[in-house]
């Protein structure tokens, strides 16, 4: 192989490595940045956000029991590594269950998208002394930055 061929090969290799480094540094930002039309709901004032996450079950104020199967759809950037946290609180705000909502794409489908991706979570809990509680579905926020935090709260009955 000539010196010219080796030089060209090394330049191509450097370009490819540079592109990979650039992509890796911007990968999290691509996943957690919502589209411009989305309304990001930040803690501590969460509210329903139908353009980012939709829950099919349970419906608000419905009677739930253990194990609670949560079903819905969320935009791909609501997930990190195909999952996000789910919690169940009693009326006093005490956590009675914690779990993980997992992307439920058929045949290992794509979750890294801006489209809606089906998810499910199962929460096992002891029925609390309170009559009501709250299901909390949190946008996974690996950065820990408050600007990237969001959650959906659904009132439930026990």
Steps between C-alpha positions, in 0.01 A plus 500: 500500500638841405560787744220693325250218563602472865464878543151500347400202716623675817314821409177306445547323831551833681188645339294199607634514857437874517139446389450229761639722777273787393196270490582349840529844664163611357316166536329578836396843381337344194305261721379735772428813296125516430373624165433876487122445507514306829425660833753381754348471845758554769489392859378620749186607308418190293184479292365262234690519172307320229746595225785314678341207687159332492377240748239245393479333841432590772260784427497792745313428825460130420516227763839321492636194675829314511656415266420818308569468128562842344456522122554793268716674244775761536720686258835329455688778677295433818705178531868442568633158405136403419363566851389766747407506872147431626390553860181459699433733793234485769283801583767633739771488231670190642648276232334157512642361174784573261558341163619547147283567197653311211463576129280228359580518130407188305796287392753725675385806306651844507451715811752772409251709307286811540193286430285335765633167629280258698608425857392293797589486868396273783487637853450266797387657826323445829167680510559815706281636779404797281214480249673694222846539354698610198673314219811695395667437163831684478687595186834327535754771568855362506643853495334582835435854374172652617436642152476142367269372775136425425233273641139397454287457811183291492266490802386147596284334764588194707 
